[in-house]
Amino acid sequence: MNRVKNKIAPYLLVLPGAVWLLIFFAVPMVAMLSLSLQEGDIVHGYRFTGHWQTYTEAISNYDTQIIRSLIYGAIATLVLIVLAFPVAYWIAFYGGRRKPTYLFLVLLPFFVSFVLRTISWRQILTDEGPLLSPLRDMGLIGQSFHILGTPTAVILGLVYNFLPFMVLPIYVALERIDPRVVEAARDLYANPATTFRKVIFPLALPGVFAGVLMTFVPASSDYVNSEVLGSSDTTMIGQVIQAQFLENSDYPTASALSFVLMLVLLIGVFTYARILGTEDVMKVAAR
């Protein structure tokens, strides 16, 4: 009897999560896949016809937005790594007793709505805002210079909103590094740059890997930042999907675009994992 319980116990622990994923992920995904292959309109209803041409039409009509979204997401992710690594490094190695306080400050923006935070950036980046107005008054920038409505504004918004998602996993990876390993590198006369390149960064790769996954995917599919901070020239694929669903009621096209975006992101993630070497990353994480 105990043997049977021991065999069943792991499955019972997984069951709630599996049911949750089935109801709120698998079933909606199947419904959206079916919807992407339907034809009709909001008035007369939609009927499943297996119309796969919706995918080719969606890709040909919105390829610019898809590529733009991937570029914005990639640039934002690279900037996030550059900004987040020093922050996580300082907290992990120099935070001392105040590490919880510093981590709380990193997470503090999450206490405010995502949309409100993005709108606040709009107020900062406007031509009359606290950033550009003083610079223009001092003659450091021209009257025609502006940031709002440009790719720079959208990427800045993405970086700001997703920064904690990069800091936290890198911090966790750095926190697990045994200080004696770093001391051993120094005892072997490795300078700080060599110690970082040969010891610290390789051991922090699991955190970087997780951080990229947690930022690149949502940043590439985001539509709030491009809607609030961008213009018609910075439209991302998330905006197109939102408009097709809620404004145009073109559910098949919106569903097809959602699947195309998901497929492109999955290919990008698996390619990234292949290049980085997932097995090597996992070996490092298991040490």
C-alpha positions as CSV (number, residue, x, y, z in Angstrom):
1,M,0.0,0.0,0.0
2,N,2.8,2.4,0.9
3,R,4.5,1.5,-2.4
4,V,1.4,2.5,-4.3
5,K,1.1,5.8,-2.4
6,N,4.7,6.6,-3.1
7,K,4.2,6.1,-6.8
8,I,1.0,8.1,-6.9
9,A,2.2,11.0,-4.7
10,P,4.3,12.8,-7.3
11,Y,1.5,12.7,-9.8
12,L,-1.0,14.1,-7.2
13,L,1.5,17.0,-6.6
14,V,1.6,17.7,-10.3
15,L,-2.1,17.3,-10.8
16,P,-3.3,20.9,-9.7
17,G,-0.7,22.6,-11.9
18,A,-1.4,20.3,-14.9
19,V,-5.2,20.9,-14.6
20,W,-4.5,24.7,-14.4
21,L,-2.4,24.6,-17.6
22,L,-4.9,22.4,-19.3
23,I,-7.8,24.7,-18.6
24,F,-6.1,28.1,-19.0
25,F,-3.4,27.3,-21.5
26,A,-4.0,24.2,-23.6
27,V,-7.7,24.7,-24.2
28,P,-7.4,28.4,-25.2
29,M,-4.5,27.5,-27.5
30,V,-6.6,24.8,-29.2
31,A,-9.5,27.3,-29.5
32,M,-7.3,30.0,-30.9
33,L,-5.8,27.5,-33.4
34,S,-9.2,26.5,-34.6
35,L,-10.2,30.2,-34.8
36,S,-7.2,31.0,-37.0
37,L,-8.5,28.5,-39.5
38,Q,-12.0,29.8,-39.7
39,E,-13.7,32.2,-42.1
40,G,-16.6,34.7,-41.6
41,D,-17.2,37.9,-39.8
42,I,-18.5,39.2,-36.5
43,V,-22.1,39.7,-37.9
44,H,-22.6,36.3,-39.5
45,G,-20.3,34.4,-37.3
46,Y,-17.2,32.3,-38.0
47,R,-17.1,28.8,-39.5
48,F,-14.2,26.4,-39.5
49,T,-13.0,25.9,-43.1
50,G,-9.3,25.1,-42.6
51,H,-8.4,28.3,-44.4
52,W,-4.7,28.2,-43.8
53,Q,-4.1,31.1,-46.2
54,T,-4.8,33.4,-43.3
55,Y,-1.3,32.7,-42.0
56,T,0.4,33.6,-45.3
57,E,-1.7,36.7,-45.6
58,A,-0.9,37.7,-42.0
59,I,2.8,37.3,-42.5
60,S,2.9,39.1,-45.8
61,N,0.8,42.0,-44.5
62,Y,2.6,42.5,-41.1
63,D,6.1,41.2,-41.7
64,T,7.5,44.7,-41.0
65,Q,5.8,44.8,-37.6
66,I,7.1,41.3,-36.7
67,I,10.7,42.1,-37.6
68,R,10.5,45.5,-35.8
69,S,9.2,43.8,-32.7
70,L,12.0,41.3,-32.7
71,I,14.6,44.0,-33.2
72,Y,13.2,46.2,-30.4
73,G,13.0,43.1,-28.1
74,A,16.6,42.1,-28.9
75,I,18.0,45.6,-28.4
76,A,16.1,46.0,-25.1
77,T,17.4,42.7,-23.9
78,L,21.0,43.6,-24.7
79,V,20.6,46.9,-22.9
80,L,19.0,45.1,-19.9
81,I,22.0,42.7,-19.6
82,V,24.4,45.7,-19.6
83,L,22.4,47.5,-17.0
84,A,21.2,44.6,-14.8
85,F,24.5,42.8,-14.4
86,P,26.4,45.5,-12.5
87,V,23.3,46.1,-10.3
88,A,23.0,42.4,-9.5
89,Y,26.7,42.0,-9.0
90,W,26.9,44.9,-6.5
91,I,23.9,43.6,-4.5
92,A,25.3,40.0,-4.5
93,F,28.8,40.9,-3.5
94,Y,28.6,44.2,-1.7
95,G,25.0,44.4,-0.5
96,G,25.8,43.0,2.9
97,R,22.9,43.0,5.4
98,R,20.9,45.4,3.2
99,K,20.5,43.0,0.3
100,P,16.7,42.5,1.1
101,T,16.3,46.3,1.0
102,Y,18.1,46.7,-2.3
103,L,16.1,43.9,-3.8
104,F,12.9,45.5,-2.5
105,L,13.9,48.7,-4.3
106,V,14.4,46.8,-7.5
107,L,10.9,45.4,-7.2
108,L,9.4,48.6,-6.0
109,P,8.1,49.8,-9.4
110,F,6.0,46.6,-9.5
111,F,3.8,48.2,-6.8
112,V,2.5,50.6,-9.5
113,S,0.5,49.5,-12.6
114,F,2.5,48.7,-15.7
115,V,0.3,51.1,-17.7
116,L,0.8,53.9,-15.2
117,R,4.5,53.4,-15.2
118,T,4.6,53.7,-18.9
119,I,2.4,56.8,-19.0
120,S,4.8,58.4,-16.4
121,W,7.6,57.8,-18.9
122,R,5.6,59.6,-21.5
123,Q,5.5,62.7,-19.2
124,I,9.2,62.4,-18.7
125,L,10.1,62.1,-22.4
126,T,7.7,64.7,-23.8
127,D,9.3,67.8,-25.3
128,E,8.1,70.0,-22.3
129,G,9.1,67.3,-19.8
130,P,11.8,67.5,-17.1
131,L,14.3,65.7,-19.3
132,L,14.3,67.6,-22.6
133,S,13.1,71.0,-21.5
134,P,16.2,71.9,-19.4
135,L,18.5,70.6,-22.0
136,R,16.8,72.7,-24.7
137,D,16.9,75.8,-22.5
138,M,20.7,75.3,-22.1
139,G,21.1,74.9,-25.8
140,L,22.4,71.4,-25.5
141,I,19.8,70.1,-27.9
142,G,18.0,71.7,-30.8
143,Q,14.4,72.8,-30.9
144,S,13.5,70.0,-33.3
145,F,15.0,67.2,-31.2
146,H,12.5,64.9,-29.6
147,I,12.4,61.4,-28.2
148,L,8.7,60.7,-27.8
149,G,7.3,58.8,-30.7
150,T,10.6,57.3,-31.7
151,P,12.1,53.8,-31.4
152,T,14.4,55.1,-28.7
153,A,11.4,56.0,-26.5
154,V,9.8,52.6,-27.0
155,I,13.1,50.8,-26.2
156,L,13.6,52.9,-23.1
157,G,10.1,52.0,-21.9
158,L,10.8,48.3,-22.5
159,V,14.1,48.5,-20.6
160,Y,12.6,50.3,-17.7
161,N,9.6,48.0,-17.4
162,F,11.5,44.7,-17.7
163,L,14.6,45.6,-15.7
164,P,13.7,43.7,-12.6
165,F,13.1,40.5,-14.6
166,M,16.8,40.7,-15.7
167,V,18.2,41.8,-12.3
168,L,16.7,39.1,-10.2
169,P,17.8,35.9,-12.0
170,I,21.3,37.3,-12.5
171,Y,21.4,38.1,-8.8
172,V,20.3,34.6,-7.8
173,A,23.0,33.1,-10.0
174,L,25.7,35.4,-8.5
175,E,24.5,34.8,-5.0
176,R,25.2,31.1,-5.4
177,I,28.9,31.7,-6.4
178,D,31.2,30.5,-3.6
179,P,33.4,33.4,-2.6
180,R,36.3,31.0,-2.2
181,V,36.3,30.4,-6.0
182,V,36.8,34.1,-6.6
183,E,39.5,34.2,-4.0
184,A,41.3,31.3,-5.6
185,A,41.3,33.1,-8.9
186,R,42.9,36.1,-7.2
187,D,45.4,33.9,-5.5
188,L,46.4,32.6,-8.9
189,Y,47.2,36.2,-9.9
190,A,44.2,36.7,-12.1
191,N,43.4,40.4,-12.4
192,P,39.8,41.6,-11.9
193,A,38.9,41.5,-15.6
194,T,40.2,38.0,-16.0
195,T,38.4,36.8,-12.8
196,F,35.2,38.2,-14.1
197,R,35.6,36.8,-17.6
198,K,36.9,33.3,-16.6
199,V,35.1,32.8,-13.3
200,I,32.2,35.1,-12.4
201,F,30.5,35.5,-15.8
202,P,30.5,31.7,-16.7
203,L,29.0,30.9,-13.3
204,A,26.4,33.6,-13.8
205,L,25.3,32.3,-17.2
206,P,22.3,30.4,-15.8
207,G,21.0,33.8,-14.5
208,V,21.7,35.5,-17.8
209,F,20.0,32.7,-19.7
210,A,16.9,32.9,-17.5
211,G,16.9,36.7,-17.6
212,V,16.9,36.7,-21.4
213,L,14.0,34.4,-21.6
214,M,12.0,36.5,-19.1
215,T,12.7,39.7,-21.0
216,F,13.0,39.0,-24.7
217,V,9.8,37.1,-25.0
218,P,7.5,39.6,-23.3
219,A,9.4,42.6,-24.7
220,S,9.0,41.4,-28.3
221,S,5.3,40.8,-27.8
222,D,4.6,44.0,-25.8
223,Y,2.2,46.6,-27.1
224,V,1.7,49.0,-24.2
225,N,5.1,50.8,-24.6
226,S,4.8,51.2,-28.4
227,E,1.2,52.4,-28.0
228,V,2.0,55.0,-25.3
229,L,5.5,56.0,-26.2
230,G,5.7,55.3,-29.9
231,S,4.0,56.4,-33.1
232,S,2.7,54.9,-36.3
233,D,6.3,54.4,-37.3
234,T,7.0,52.2,-34.3
235,T,4.0,49.9,-34.4
236,M,4.8,46.5,-32.9
237,I,3.1,43.2,-33.7
238,G,1.4,43.2,-30.3
239,Q,-0.4,46.4,-31.3
240,V,-1.6,44.8,-34.5
241,I,-2.9,41.7,-32.7
242,Q,-4.7,43.9,-30.1
243,A,-6.3,46.0,-32.9
244,Q,-7.4,43.0,-34.9
245,F,-9.0,41.4,-31.8
246,L,-10.6,44.4,-30.1
247,E,-11.1,47.0,-32.8
248,N,-11.5,45.2,-36.1
249,S,-13.0,41.9,-34.7
250,D,-10.8,40.0,-37.2
251,Y,-10.3,37.1,-35.0
252,P,-8.8,34.7,-37.5
253,T,-6.1,37.1,-38.5
254,A,-5.4,38.0,-34.8
255,S,-5.2,34.3,-33.9
256,A,-2.9,33.5,-36.8
257,L,-0.6,36.4,-35.9
258,S,-0.5,35.2,-32.3
259,F,0.7,31.8,-33.5
260,V,3.2,33.2,-35.9
261,L,4.6,35.4,-33.1
262,M,4.8,32.5,-30.7
263,L,6.5,30.3,-33.3
264,V,9.1,33.0,-34.2
265,L,9.9,33.5,-30.5
266,L,10.2,29.8,-29.9
267,I,12.6,29.5,-32.8
268,G,14.6,32.4,-31.4
269,V,14.7,31.0,-27.9
270,F,15.8,27.5,-29.0
271,T,18.4,29.0,-31.3
272,Y,19.7,31.1,-28.4
273,A,19.7,28.0,-26.2
274,R,21.6,26.1,-28.8
275,I,24.2,28.7,-29.3
276,L,24.7,29.3,-25.6
277,G,24.7,25.6,-24.8
278,T,21.9,24.7,-22.5
279,E,23.6,21.6,-21.2
280,D,26.6,23.6,-20.2
281,V,24.4,26.2,-18.5
282,M,22.5,23.5,-16.6
283,K,25.8,21.9,-15.5
284,V,27.0,25.2,-14.1
285,A,23.6,25.8,-12.4
286,A,23.8,22.3,-10.7
287,R,27.2,22.9,-9.1
